[in-house]
Structure formats: structure tokens, C-alpha cells
């Protein structure tokens, strides 16, 4: 069953990010948790793919915890609620880009 | 169906490298440290990363000296990491597609996923040590995965694993990595 976060990206409207097959969510970019820990958060998938969210600086773990909670909330929705739309005002810091590696 | 374990990870308070021999005095000494300002407290976890050994803070003697458990003083040039003994932040890790759980060492438990992708197939949970020969970390994580799989579909995140680890062998997780 497919589930997505719908994340508002500055000047790009919303972008969908899969909630399926996530193994772990870490602070930092795709090179590792120690790299840009306050401005990037990365979702690691079982396929080996990594989706990195770039955001304005925030206290360590605050953005990761928000994404973790959002993923859990999304997966708790009924099957026909495929996306969890995150209002821009709910984001703990603004997302400027989403990239996959 | 997606399921996660919500594992409390005890936060890193400070880290550095010792620059004096504290073995005789049961101490950890770092002349550049600011242990009091950093909020290091009695009961915090000390991980000697150089030797991969663990002890706990018995007293915060000064900004630069900590007293640790008897016989556990750190020699010079040891990389140390001090984690809170009380404050933890939950990190979710996948509890599905698991092939096997292993007690990798006394201070690591691994969740090995049924994945052909190197780098996405082994979750390493680093924790305070269990006695040699104990499989307490493995047994507790295994039981949590089973409980998570048995839980209602809306219970996506299973959050009882932290209490179970403490009950098993007073196990506190200090890091989780996928690789």
C-alpha cells in the first residue's frame, strides 16, 4: 500500500516523498549523519536509495523527529488516504529542496 | 505493512580526547573540556571509543576531571564520548523484512534485513555492554520485532523496546546506524 508525505518546498509547491520501505531516518545528508546535521535530514530506504531534505538550520534532531512522526502518522491513515499533506506552517523549518541519491 | 521500533537513543553530551593518565585515580582527564558547563552528570555513560569500553560518571570533579567507576580510569590519548544517562530521543528503525537479529558483540546488536543491497541491509544498534556470552540485546530486539508485527495495523511505531532493554540488562542505546 503506497503512502507519501506531501512536503511543501520553497517556490516549488509540494513534492511527494515515499513512506514505504524506510529503514531509518537520520540527521545529515546522504554522505552520513555527521555531514550538515542541522540543515539536512535523510530518509534511507531498503532499496539503498536515499532521499535528502534540505532545510533551514534547526536544532539537531528536531526536523528528523518531525519527519519520523509524520511518517508514522501517514502510515496510520486509511488505505485511501495515500498522502499526508504537511502544511507549510507546520514545518519546523522551511524545506528548500528534496533530492534522491 | 510498515512497522518500526521506536528506540530511545541516549543523547551525546560531549566528547573529546583525554590528555592525562587517569588510570590510577579512576578519572577521566581532559584539560580542554568544560564538563560542568556541558551538563555532564553523575550516572552519565562514558564510552572509551579507542578501546571500546564503557563506564559511568561517579562524580563531576571539575570542568576538566570526571571520576568514573573504580578500575575504569582512562589512560591518556583515549577518545571518549559521554552520553546522558537519563535523556534520550526516540529513533525509529524498520521492523519489517528482517532476516535475522544478531548479538554482534557485547555492545552491539544488529538487525540484518532480507536485502541484497549492501549499505541498506544491516542496522547496527550500539549500546552499553551486556555480560560476555549474554544475548540480552538480541533477545530483546527479537521480542520487540515480534510484538510490533503482532500489533494492530495502526500501531505503526512500537515504543516499548526502550523499557524492555532497560529491564533486560539495563541496556542503554547510544547510537544506531544503517550500513
Interface residues (C-beta under 8 A of the other chain):
Chain A: X1 X3 X19 X20 X21 X22 X23 X24 X25 X26 X33 X44 X45 X46 X47 X48 X61 X64 X65 X68 X71 X72 X75 X76
Chain B: X1 X2 X4 X89 X90 X91 X92 X93 X94 X97 X113 X115 X117 X118 X119 X120 X123 X154 X156 X157 X176 X177 X178
